Amino acid sequence: MQTVETPDTPEIYSVAVSYVTRRYGGPEEGGWWYDHHVPILHGADATLIRVFTDYGAAVAYANEVYGIIKIRNEELPPLDSVLSDGQYAAHIFDGLPCETPRPHYE
């Protein structure tokens, strides 16, 4: 018997500190923007990476990590500001931490 996995349900979730920037997605419907996450895989922030099989546990840990990094964001302009170069986030990834791909406009 062959098992079929649903692509909408990842086997693991990972939580990592990521640097978030706002990127231009395209000119459709007057222009659209998206948040682009790049995980920080080196230095002290890399020690915060954890992998989970339960999404609820990943959310709880992401909230804990955000409590650690939120002080950094207080000195940075918000993402929706023209002065913003980005902010830090505790991001939950489906699978292992990786750079988020550009979404497709529909």
N, CA, C and O atoms as CSV, one atom per row, in Angstrom:
chain,resi,resn,atom,element,x,y,z
A,1,MET,N,N,0.847,-1.167,0.000
A,1,MET,CA,C,0.000,0.000,0.000
A,1,MET,C,C,0.899,1.239,0.000
A,1,MET,O,O,1.889,1.306,0.729
A,2,GLN,N,N,0.542,2.191,-0.813
A,2,GLN,CA,C,1.318,3.423,-0.925
A,2,GLN,C,C,0.626,4.537,-0.145
A,2,GLN,O,O,-0.585,4.728,-0.254
A,3,THR,N,N,1.414,5.269,0.643
A,3,THR,CA,C,0.856,6.402,1.377
A,3,THR,C,C,1.072,7.684,0.593
A,3,THR,O,O,2.111,7.887,-0.036
A,4,VAL,N,N,0.085,8.524,0.646
A,4,VAL,CA,C,0.166,9.808,-0.045
A,4,VAL,C,C,0.127,10.908,1.005
A,4,VAL,O,O,-0.789,10.968,1.825
A,5,GLU,N,N,1.132,11.777,0.970
A,5,GLU,CA,C,1.163,12.902,1.900
A,5,GLU,C,C,0.519,14.115,1.251
A,5,GLU,O,O,0.688,14.358,0.056
A,6,THR,N,N,-0.211,14.862,2.038
A,6,THR,CA,C,-0.806,16.082,1.505
A,6,THR,C,C,0.235,17.192,1.554
A,6,THR,O,O,0.883,17.371,2.586
A,7,PRO,N,N,0.414,17.937,0.477
A,7,PRO,CA,C,1.438,18.982,0.452
A,7,PRO,C,C,1.124,20.166,1.361
A,7,PRO,O,O,2.012,20.962,1.666
A,8,ASP,N,N,-0.131,20.291,1.799
A,8,ASP,CA,C,-0.510,21.413,2.647
A,8,ASP,C,C,-0.110,21.211,4.108
A,8,ASP,O,O,-0.150,22.160,4.891
A,9,THR,N,N,0.271,20.004,4.481
A,9,THR,CA,C,0.629,19.707,5.857
A,9,THR,C,C,2.084,19.280,5.936
A,9,THR,O,O,2.405,18.128,5.646
A,10,PRO,N,N,2.976,20.197,6.329
A,10,PRO,CA,C,4.385,19.816,6.422
A,10,PRO,C,C,4.615,18.859,7.580
A,10,PRO,O,O,3.850,18.841,8.544
A,11,GLU,N,N,5.676,18.062,7.480
A,11,GLU,CA,C,5.995,17.127,8.548
A,11,GLU,C,C,6.638,17.835,9.731
A,11,GLU,O,O,6.464,17.420,10.876
A,12,ILE,N,N,7.382,18.902,9.457
A,12,ILE,CA,C,8.022,19.644,10.535
A,12,ILE,C,C,7.836,21.146,10.326
A,12,ILE,O,O,7.596,21.623,9.218
A,13,TYR,N,N,7.957,21.860,11.428
A,13,TYR,CA,C,7.949,23.323,11.424
A,13,TYR,C,C,9.233,23.760,12.108
A,13,TYR,O,O,9.665,23.143,13.082
A,14,SER,N,N,9.833,24.805,11.608
A,14,SER,CA,C,11.016,25.332,12.281
A,14,SER,C,C,10.790,26.798,12.612
A,14,SER,O,O,10.112,27.527,11.887
A,15,VAL,N,N,11.374,27.204,13.720
A,15,VAL,CA,C,11.289,28.588,14.171
A,15,VAL,C,C,12.698,29.152,14.142
A,15,VAL,O,O,13.627,28.557,14.690
A,16,ALA,N,N,12.850,30.298,13.503
A,16,ALA,CA,C,14.153,30.956,13.421
A,16,ALA,C,C,13.954,32.462,13.434
A,16,ALA,O,O,12.897,32.967,13.056
A,17,VAL,N,N,14.975,33.166,13.870
A,17,VAL,CA,C,14.976,34.614,13.763
A,17,VAL,C,C,15.234,34.942,12.303
A,17,VAL,O,O,16.161,34.409,11.692
A,18,SER,N,N,14.419,35.815,11.751
A,18,SER,CA,C,14.624,36.204,10.354
A,18,SER,C,C,14.644,37.721,10.255
A,18,SER,O,O,14.095,38.428,11.099
A,19,TYR,N,N,15.288,38.196,9.206
A,19,TYR,CA,C,15.283,39.625,8.905
A,19,TYR,C,C,14.245,39.843,7.830
A,19,TYR,O,O,14.308,39.228,6.765
A,20,VAL,N,N,13.290,40.714,8.100
A,20,VAL,CA,C,12.145,40.923,7.222
A,20,VAL,C,C,12.278,42.265,6.513
A,20,VAL,O,O,12.521,43.294,7.143
A,21,THR,N,N,12.118,42.238,5.201
A,21,THR,CA,C,12.071,43.460,4.415
A,21,THR,C,C,10.793,43.459,3.599
A,21,THR,O,O,10.213,42.401,3.354
A,22,ARG,N,N,10.354,44.617,3.182
A,22,ARG,CA,C,9.169,44.734,2.338
A,22,ARG,C,C,9.650,44.858,0.905
A,22,ARG,O,O,10.467,45.725,0.598
A,23,ARG,N,N,9.147,43.993,0.016
A,23,ARG,CA,C,9.574,44.000,-1.388
A,23,ARG,C,C,8.388,44.253,-2.305
A,23,ARG,O,O,7.247,43.911,-1.997
A,24,TYR,N,N,8.697,44.861,-3.437
A,24,TYR,CA,C,7.688,45.152,-4.450
A,24,TYR,C,C,7.394,43.882,-5.226
A,24,TYR,O,O,8.301,43.248,-5.763
A,25,GLY,N,N,6.115,43.513,-5.282
A,25,GLY,CA,C,5.719,42.286,-5.958
A,25,GLY,C,C,5.429,42.463,-7.437
A,25,GLY,O,O,5.715,41.567,-8.231
A,26,GLY,N,N,4.875,43.585,-7.817
A,26,GLY,CA,C,4.553,43.811,-9.217
A,26,GLY,C,C,3.519,44.903,-9.387
A,26,GLY,O,O,2.982,45.407,-8.400
A,27,PRO,N,N,3.226,45.283,-10.650
A,27,PRO,CA,C,2.340,46.408,-10.915
A,27,PRO,C,C,0.844,46.049,-10.921
A,27,PRO,O,O,0.003,46.934,-11.076
A,28,GLU,N,N,0.510,44.776,-10.755
A,28,GLU,CA,C,-0.893,44.366,-10.841
A,28,GLU,C,C,-1.738,45.088,-9.796
A,28,GLU,O,O,-1.305,45.297,-8.663
A,29,GLU,N,N,-2.946,45.462,-10.196
A,29,GLU,CA,C,-3.918,46.131,-9.320
A,29,GLU,C,C,-3.335,47.366,-8.641
A,29,GLU,O,O,-3.651,47.642,-7.484
A,30,GLY,N,N,-2.505,48.098,-9.333
A,30,GLY,CA,C,-1.935,49.317,-8.771
A,30,GLY,C,C,-0.667,49.098,-7.962
A,30,GLY,O,O,-0.174,50.031,-7.327
A,31,GLY,N,N,-0.136,47.895,-7.972
A,31,GLY,CA,C,1.095,47.584,-7.249
A,31,GLY,C,C,0.828,46.830,-5.965
A,31,GLY,O,O,-0.144,47.108,-5.262
A,32,TRP,N,N,1.681,45.887,-5.662
A,32,TRP,CA,C,1.542,45.135,-4.413
A,32,TRP,C,C,2.915,44.811,-3.848
A,32,TRP,O,O,3.904,44.704,-4.572
A,33,TRP,N,N,2.939,44.659,-2.531
A,33,TRP,CA,C,4.167,44.442,-1.781
A,33,TRP,C,C,4.014,43.175,-0.945
A,33,TRP,O,O,2.893,42.760,-0.650
A,34,TYR,N,N,5.114,42.567,-0.568
A,34,TYR,CA,C,5.076,41.389,0.301
A,34,TYR,C,C,6.251,41.419,1.271
A,34,TYR,O,O,7.262,42.075,1.020
A,35,ASP,N,N,6.107,40.707,2.373
A,35,ASP,CA,C,7.172,40.612,3.368
A,35,ASP,C,C,8.111,39.477,2.975
A,35,ASP,O,O,7.677,38.348,2.748
A,36,HIS,N,N,9.390,39.786,2.898
A,36,HIS,CA,C,10.416,38.823,2.497
A,36,HIS,C,C,11.250,38.470,3.723
A,36,HIS,O,O,11.897,39.340,4.307
A,37,HIS,N,N,11.236,37.189,4.117
A,37,HIS,CA,C,11.956,36.718,5.303
A,37,HIS,C,C,13.238,36.007,4.896
A,37,HIS,O,O,13.222,35.133,4.028
A,38,VAL,N,N,14.348,36.382,5.523
A,38,VAL,CA,C,15.628,35.693,5.337
A,38,VAL,C,C,16.081,35.232,6.718
A,38,VAL,O,O,16.376,36.064,7.576
A,39,PRO,N,N,16.141,33.909,6.948
A,39,PRO,CA,C,16.552,33.436,8.270
A,39,PRO,C,C,18.009,33.793,8.570
A,39,PRO,O,O,18.863,33.785,7.684
A,40,ILE,N,N,18.268,34.100,9.823
A,40,ILE,CA,C,19.629,34.392,10.269
A,40,ILE,C,C,20.210,33.068,10.755
A,40,ILE,O,O,19.798,32.537,11.786
A,41,LEU,N,N,21.168,32.546,10.003
A,41,LEU,CA,C,21.699,31.215,10.269
A,41,LEU,C,C,23.085,31.232,10.901
A,41,LEU,O,O,23.676,30.174,11.116
A,42,HIS,N,N,23.616,32.421,11.202
A,42,HIS,CA,C,24.942,32.534,11.800
A,42,HIS,C,C,24.879,33.450,13.010
A,42,HIS,O,O,24.008,34.315,13.090
A,43,GLY,N,N,25.779,33.270,13.934
A,43,GLY,CA,C,25.845,34.133,15.101
A,43,GLY,C,C,24.916,33.677,16.209
A,43,GLY,O,O,24.422,32.550,16.210
A,44,ALA,N,N,24.689,34.581,17.153
A,44,ALA,CA,C,23.902,34.251,18.338
A,44,ALA,C,C,22.458,33.896,17.997
A,44,ALA,O,O,21.861,33.046,18.657
A,45,ASP,N,N,21.888,34.538,16.974
A,45,ASP,CA,C,20.494,34.249,16.608
A,45,ASP,C,C,20.313,32.824,16.097
A,45,ASP,O,O,19.221,32.267,16.215
A,46,ALA,N,N,21.340,32.234,15.542
A,46,ALA,CA,C,21.242,30.865,15.033
A,46,ALA,C,C,21.035,29.864,16.162
A,46,ALA,O,O,20.504,28.778,15.931
A,47,THR,N,N,21.441,30.207,17.365
A,47,THR,CA,C,21.261,29.288,18.492
A,47,THR,C,C,19.801,29.190,18.909
A,47,THR,O,O,19.439,28.304,19.683
A,48,LEU,N,N,18.956,30.088,18.407
A,48,LEU,CA,C,17.528,30.079,18.754
A,48,LEU,C,C,16.705,29.194,17.824
A,48,LEU,O,O,15.510,29.016,18.063
A,49,ILE,N,N,17.300,28.633,16.773
A,49,ILE,CA,C,16.556,27.805,15.819
A,49,ILE,C,C,16.122,26.504,16.494
A,49,ILE,O,O,16.921,25.826,17.140
A,50,ARG,N,N,14.837,26.169,16.333
A,50,ARG,CA,C,14.289,24.924,16.869
A,50,ARG,C,C,13.358,24.317,15.818
A,50,ARG,O,O,12.770,25.031,15.005
A,51,VAL,N,N,13.237,22.989,15.848
A,51,VAL,CA,C,12.368,22.264,14.924
A,51,VAL,C,C,11.284,21.558,15.729
A,51,VAL,O,O,11.557,20.993,16.788
A,52,PHE,N,N,10.044,21.593,15.220
A,52,PHE,CA,C,8.885,21.014,15.904
A,52,PHE,C,C,8.059,20.163,14.944
A,52,PHE,O,O,8.075,20.379,13.733
A,53,THR,N,N,7.346,19.204,15.500
A,53,THR,CA,C,6.376,18.452,14.697
A,53,THR,C,C,4.960,18.947,14.988
A,53,THR,O,O,4.029,18.623,14.250
A,54,ASP,N,N,4.792,19.716,16.040
A,54,ASP,CA,C,3.487,20.245,16.431
A,54,ASP,C,C,3.458,21.750,16.179
A,54,ASP,O,O,4.311,22.478,16.687
A,55,TYR,N,N,2.486,22.221,15.402
A,55,TYR,CA,C,2.399,23.636,15.055
A,55,TYR,C,C,2.155,24.500,16.291
A,55,TYR,O,O,2.713,25.593,16.392
A,56,GLY,N,N,1.344,24.039,17.219
A,56,GLY,CA,C,1.073,24.806,18.441
A,56,GLY,C,C,2.335,25.049,19.251
A,56,GLY,O,O,2.528,26.139,19.790
A,57,ALA,N,N,3.192,24.047,19.343
A,57,ALA,CA,C,4.457,24.197,20.059
A,57,ALA,C,C,5.368,25.189,19.331
A,57,ALA,O,O,6.095,25.951,19.968
A,58,ALA,N,N,5.327,25.177,17.996
A,58,ALA,CA,C,6.129,26.124,17.209
A,58,ALA,C,C,5.653,27.548,17.452
A,58,ALA,O,O,6.473,28.457,17.577
A,59,VAL,N,N,4.353,27.756,17.521
A,59,VAL,CA,C,3.800,29.094,17.778
A,59,VAL,C,C,4.204,29.579,19.168
A,59,VAL,O,O,4.594,30.735,19.335
A,60,ALA,N,N,4.113,28.707,20.155
A,60,ALA,CA,C,4.488,29.083,21.521
A,60,ALA,C,C,5.965,29.478,21.583
A,60,ALA,O,O,6.316,30.461,22.235
A,61,TYR,N,N,6.823,28.724,20.914
A,61,TYR,CA,C,8.248,29.044,20.922
A,61,TYR,C,C,8.531,30.332,20.143
A,61,TYR,O,O,9.371,31.130,20.558
A,62,ALA,N,N,7.840,30.541,19.023
A,62,ALA,CA,C,8.021,31.771,18.244
A,62,ALA,C,C,7.665,32.995,19.085
A,62,ALA,O,O,8.343,34.019,19.002
A,63,ASN,N,N,6.615,32.900,19.890
A,63,ASN,CA,C,6.248,34.010,20.778
A,63,ASN,C,C,7.337,34.261,21.815
A,63,ASN,O,O,7.619,35.409,22.157
A,64,GLU,N,N,7.943,33.198,22.311
A,64,GLU,CA,C,9.033,33.314,23.273
A,64,GLU,C,C,10.252,34.000,22.629
A,64,GLU,O,O,10.868,34.879,23.232
A,65,VAL,N,N,10.581,33.592,21.418
A,65,VAL,CA,C,11.721,34.181,20.702
A,65,VAL,C,C,11.442,35.650,20.388
A,65,VAL,O,O,12.336,36.489,20.503
A,66,TYR,N,N,10.211,35.964,19.995
A,66,TYR,CA,C,9.883,37.358,19.707
A,66,TYR,C,C,10.094,38.238,20.935
A,66,TYR,O,O,10.524,39.386,20.817
A,67,GLY,N,N,9.794,37.702,22.104
A,67,GLY,CA,C,10.030,38.453,23.338
A,67,GLY,C,C,11.500,38.798,23.520
A,67,GLY,O,O,11.824,39.820,24.124
A,68,ILE,N,N,12.388,37.965,23.008
A,68,ILE,CA,C,13.826,38.196,23.110
A,68,ILE,C,C,14.283,39.264,22.113
A,68,ILE,O,O,15.121,40.101,22.449
A,69,ILE,N,N,13.741,39.244,20.888
A,69,ILE,CA,C,14.250,40.130,19.829
A,69,ILE,C,C,13.479,41.438,19.673
A,69,ILE,O,O,13.917,42.307,18.919
A,70,LYS,N,N,12.355,41.609,20.353
A,70,LYS,CA,C,11.531,42.803,20.123
A,70,LYS,C,C,12.239,44.100,20.512
A,70,LYS,O,O,11.915,45.159,19.974
A,71,ILE,N,N,13.182,44.038,21.422
A,71,ILE,CA,C,13.911,45.245,21.830
A,71,ILE,C,C,14.695,45.822,20.648
A,71,ILE,O,O,14.807,47.040,20.513
A,72,ARG,N,N,15.234,44.955,19.797
A,72,ARG,CA,C,15.957,45.434,18.604
A,72,ARG,C,C,15.052,46.244,17.692
A,72,ARG,O,O,15.470,47.259,17.134
A,73,ASN,N,N,13.809,45.796,17.540
A,73,ASN,CA,C,12.879,46.454,16.619
A,73,ASN,C,C,12.415,47.823,17.112
A,73,ASN,O,O,11.966,48.647,16.316
A,74,GLU,N,N,12.518,48.070,18.405
A,74,GLU,CA,C,12.074,49.355,18.940
A,74,GLU,C,C,12.914,50.508,18.392
A,74,GLU,O,O,12.437,51.639,18.307
A,75,GLU,N,N,14.163,50.222,18.020
A,75,GLU,CA,C,15.038,51.264,17.488
A,75,GLU,C,C,14.983,51.362,15.962
A,75,GLU,O,O,15.604,52.247,15.374
A,76,LEU,N,N,14.247,50.462,15.328
A,76,LEU,CA,C,14.154,50.444,13.867
A,76,LEU,C,C,12.814,51.010,13.406
A,76,LEU,O,O,11.804,50.824,14.084
A,77,PRO,N,N,12.788,51.705,12.249
A,77,PRO,CA,C,11.504,52.180,11.720
A,77,PRO,C,C,10.602,50.986,11.361
A,77,PRO,O,O,11.116,49.933,10.982
A,78,PRO,N,N,9.280,51.124,11.471
A,78,PRO,CA,C,8.378,50.033,11.114
A,78,PRO,C,C,8.484,49.686,9.627
A,78,PRO,O,O,8.913,50.510,8.819
A,79,LEU,N,N,8.094,48.471,9.280
A,79,LEU,CA,C,8.203,48.004,7.895
A,79,LEU,C,C,7.455,48.874,6.898
A,79,LEU,O,O,7.885,48.997,5.752
A,80,ASP,N,N,6.353,49.476,7.303
A,80,ASP,CA,C,5.569,50.282,6.362
A,80,ASP,C,C,6.096,51.708,6.211
A,80,ASP,O,O,5.478,52.525,5.528
A,81,SER,N,N,7.230,52.014,6.841
A,81,SER,CA,C,7.840,53.332,6.712
A,81,SER,C,C,8.805,53.353,5.526
A,81,SER,O,O,9.466,52.354,5.243
A,82,VAL,N,N,8.886,54.492,4.834
A,82,VAL,CA,C,9.848,54.621,3.730
A,82,VAL,C,C,11.280,54.623,4.254
A,82,VAL,O,O,12.216,54.423,3.479
A,83,LEU,N,N,11.466,54.841,5.537
A,83,LEU,CA,C,12.797,54.845,6.143
A,83,LEU,C,C,13.253,53.448,6.565
A,83,LEU,O,O,14.398,53.277,6.984
A,84,SER,N,N,12.384,52.457,6.460
A,84,SER,CA,C,12.701,51.121,6.950
A,84,SER,C,C,13.620,50.349,6.008
A,84,SER,O,O,13.393,50.287,4.800
A,85,ASP,N,N,14.668,49.761,6.596
A,85,ASP,CA,C,15.523,48.814,5.881
A,85,ASP,C,C,15.158,47.393,6.258
A,85,ASP,O,O,15.693,46.450,5.676
A,86,GLY,N,N,14.258,47.214,7.220
A,86,GLY,CA,C,13.824,45.901,7.665
A,86,GLY,C,C,13.709,45.830,9.171
A,86,GLY,O,O,14.081,46.761,9.886
A,87,GLN,N,N,13.186,44.707,9.641
A,87,GLN,CA,C,13.038,44.433,11.064
A,87,GLN,C,C,13.307,42.958,11.306
A,87,GLN,O,O,13.384,42.165,10.367
A,88,TYR,N,N,13.449,42.599,12.578
A,88,TYR,CA,C,13.661,41.214,12.961
A,88,TYR,C,C,12.325,40.580,13.324
A,88,TYR,O,O,11.423,41.257,13.817
A,89,ALA,N,N,12.203,39.283,13.080
A,89,ALA,CA,C,10.977,38.567,13.408
A,89,ALA,C,C,11.316,37.149,13.833
A,89,ALA,O,O,12.348,36.597,13.452
A,90,ALA,N,N,10.432,36.575,14.626
A,90,ALA,CA,C,10.506,35.150,14.928
A,90,ALA,C,C,9.537,34.501,13.944
A,90,ALA,O,O,8.321,34.631,14.088
A,91,HIS,N,N,10.068,33.810,12.955
A,91,HIS,CA,C,9.256,33.301,11.850
A,91,HIS,C,C,9.112,31.787,11.934
A,91,HIS,O,O,10.067,31.080,12.257
A,92,ILE,N,N,7.919,31.301,11.644
A,92,ILE,CA,C,7.666,29.856,11.591
A,92,ILE,C,C,7.720,29.439,10.128
A,92,ILE,O,O,6.947,29.930,9.305
A,93,PHE,N,N,8.628,28.541,9.811
A,93,PHE,CA,C,8.800,28.039,8.455
A,93,PHE,C,C,8.189,26.651,8.337
A,93,PHE,O,O,8.264,25.860,9.278
A,94,ASP,N,N,7.586,26.347,7.191
A,94,ASP,CA,C,7.161,24.984,6.892
A,94,ASP,C,C,8.411,24.237,6.457
A,94,ASP,O,O,8.955,24.512,5.387
A,95,GLY,N,N,8.865,23.308,7.259
A,95,GLY,CA,C,10.120,22.614,6.972
A,95,GLY,C,C,11.277,23.369,7.594
A,95,GLY,O,O,11.115,24.046,8.609
A,96,LEU,N,N,12.443,23.251,6.982
A,96,LEU,CA,C,13.640,23.909,7.507
A,96,LEU,C,C,13.659,25.385,7.130
A,96,LEU,O,O,13.040,25.777,6.140
A,97,PRO,N,N,14.370,26.221,7.917
A,97,PRO,CA,C,14.416,27.657,7.610
A,97,PRO,C,C,15.023,27.918,6.233
A,97,PRO,O,O,16.074,27.376,5.892
A,98,CYS,N,N,14.354,28.746,5.460
A,98,CYS,CA,C,14.853,29.118,4.140
A,98,CYS,C,C,14.282,30.488,3.774
A,98,CYS,O,O,13.309,30.949,4.370
A,99,GLU,N,N,14.889,31.111,2.808
A,99,GLU,CA,C,14.416,32.412,2.337
A,99,GLU,C,C,13.026,32.229,1.735
A,99,GLU,O,O,12.796,31.289,0.975
A,100,THR,N,N,12.099,33.127,2.075
A,100,THR,CA,C,10.748,32.984,1.539
A,100,THR,C,C,10.734,33.343,0.052
A,100,THR,O,O,11.333,34.340,-0.350
A,101,PRO,N,N,10.061,32.543,-0.756
A,101,PRO,CA,C,10.001,32.838,-2.182
A,101,PRO,C,C,9.047,33.993,-2.480
A,101,PRO,O,O,8.198,34.340,-1.659
A,102,ARG,N,N,9.196,34.571,-3.646
A,102,ARG,CA,C,8.291,35.626,-4.089
A,102,ARG,C,C,6.936,35.008,-4.366
A,102,ARG,O,O,6.845,34.063,-5.150
A,103,PRO,N,N,5.872,35.518,-3.742
A,103,PRO,CA,C,4.535,34.965,-4.012
A,103,PRO,C,C,4.065,35.330,-5.417
A,103,PRO,O,O,4.564,36.278,-6.023
A,104,HIS,N,N,3.108,34.575,-5.920
A,104,HIS,CA,C,2.531,34.854,-7.236
A,104,HIS,C,C,1.229,35.592,-7.062
A,104,HIS,O,O,0.391,35.209,-6.245
A,105,TYR,N,N,1.057,36.647,-7.826
A,105,TYR,CA,C,-0.174,37.424,-7.772
A,105,TYR,C,C,-1.288,36.654,-8.467
A,105,TYR,O,O,-1.105,36.133,-9.567
A,106,GLU,N,N,-2.447,36.589,-7.811
A,106,GLU,CA,C,-3.598,35.914,-8.443
A,106,GLU,C,C,-4.804,36.803,-8.421
A,106,GLU,O,O,-5.867,36.414,-8.904
